[in-house]
Amino acid sequence: MKSKTAKLKDPLVVTGPDGKSKIEADLRIIKRAALTLRALHHPLRKKLLELIEAKGKVTVTELYAKLKIEQSVASQHLAILRRAQVVNTQRDGKKIFYSVNGKRISEIVELAKDLAQESEY
């Protein structure tokens, strides 16, 4: 029996809208895209992004103190936002400052709008 990872390596192949061509979907890319969308669809991460946006540049210490959450929780959620590339980081000595990557969020929002539209097929 194949593992879940092996299944993701096998592309999904379907017939295109013209009825003739084949569309090959890399499921690893689709999974990564889904994780990126999920990064924005979380109430705590939304609050983190709003605080970062309001301040422009902020450290994890400022974020967890303001939200009254554990440092580890803030760090875990910031890591998810970093992997989704919706926050930028800048190191200054021992401190890491976070800022919102507006360009990336704009790209994600446009993609989400496209995905949410009804298909014409």
Secondary structure as GFF3:
##gff-version 3
##sequence-region A 1 121
A	DSSP	alpha_helix	4	9	.	.	.	ID=ss1
A	DSSP	beta_strand	12	15	.	.	.	ID=ss2
A	DSSP	beta_strand	22	25	.	.	.	ID=ss3
A	DSSP	alpha_helix	27	40	.	.	.	ID=ss4
A	DSSP	alpha_helix	43	55	.	.	.	ID=ss5
A	DSSP	beta_strand	58	59	.	.	.	ID=ss6
A	DSSP	alpha_helix	60	67	.	.	.	ID=ss7
A	DSSP	alpha_helix	71	83	.	.	.	ID=ss8
A	DSSP	beta_strand	87	92	.	.	.	ID=ss9
A	DSSP	beta_strand	95	100	.	.	.	ID=ss10
A	DSSP	alpha_helix	102	116	.	.	.	ID=ss11
###
